[in-house]
Amino acid sequence: NAGVTQTPKFQVLKTGQSMTLQCAQDMNHEYMSWYRQDPGMGLRLIHYSVGAGITDQGEVPNGYNVSRSTTEDFPLRLLSAAPSQTSVYFCASSYSRGSHGYTFGSGTRLTVV
Amino acid sequence: AQSVTQPDIHITVSEGASLELRCNYSYGATPYLFWYVQSPGQGLQLLLKYFSGDTLVQGIKGFEAEFKRSQSSFNLRKPSVHWSDAAEYFCAVIAGNMLTFGGGTRLMVKP
């Protein structure tokens, strides 16, 4: 049981490049979310999904796309990277609405130059 | 929209002293409330949660939190802090389908 696995752990991108952050969970959780963490701002929700084929926007969705084709995977795509997207990204998953709490991955540190 | 406020950005306590971290939330209905801890360079670990019932909830590592509806607060407490408790602490609320976090409180522990 690996929990929530995020890859890569570190990434440097040039402005304008695109990339996909991977997130996979093996707990059969319905709910999955992506957050970004910036100093002094806590974690802000980017996108979330309540099940395969269902996604919705969070607080800061601009510049990011998601899809949920399987229960296990919830990739986050940066369409055209900008320096403002330099951040630490966390994926999280939960059974149902989160009544048991969310399980977090170890994060991806992204730098856009 | 729901929101979570953690008024204290940094707190320093001496090892062995008591600790209280403040959290205030804004949400119309009864919230699901959480406290998470993040050690440097790590992900987030769930300390405790509140959904209903007893307003004093116990968590891991000796932490507890008290839900006070009249004050819209969910403060985290520990009677005696250990050096290993130094970390960043986040209060969070589930409203609808979204988990929303406060800005965090960084705890430093003096020997």
HADDOCK unambig.tbl for C-alpha pairs under 7 A between the chains (distance, minus, plus):
assign (segid A and resid 40 and name CA) (segid B and resid 103 and name CA) 5.78 0.50 0.50
assign (segid A and resid 41 and name CA) (segid B and resid 103 and name CA) 4.73 0.50 0.50
assign (segid A and resid 42 and name CA) (segid B and resid 101 and name CA) 6.22 0.50 0.50
assign (segid A and resid 42 and name CA) (segid B and resid 102 and name CA) 5.77 0.50 0.50
assign (segid A and resid 42 and name CA) (segid B and resid 103 and name CA) 3.86 0.50 0.50
assign (segid A and resid 42 and name CA) (segid B and resid 104 and name CA) 5.53 0.50 0.50
assign (segid A and resid 43 and name CA) (segid B and resid 101 and name CA) 5.84 0.50 0.50
assign (segid A and resid 97 and name CA) (segid B and resid 97 and name CA) 6.01 0.50 0.50
assign (segid A and resid 101 and name CA) (segid B and resid 46 and name CA) 6.89 0.50 0.50
assign (segid A and resid 104 and name CA) (segid B and resid 43 and name CA) 6.12 0.50 0.50
assign (segid A and resid 104 and name CA) (segid B and resid 44 and name CA) 5.93 0.50 0.50
assign (segid A and resid 105 and name CA) (segid B and resid 43 and name CA) 6.04 0.50 0.50
assign (segid A and resid 106 and name CA) (segid B and resid 42 and name CA) 5.84 0.50 0.50
assign (segid A and resid 106 and name CA) (segid B and resid 43 and name CA) 4.49 0.50 0.50
assign (segid A and resid 107 and name CA) (segid B and resid 43 and name CA) 6.32 0.50 0.50
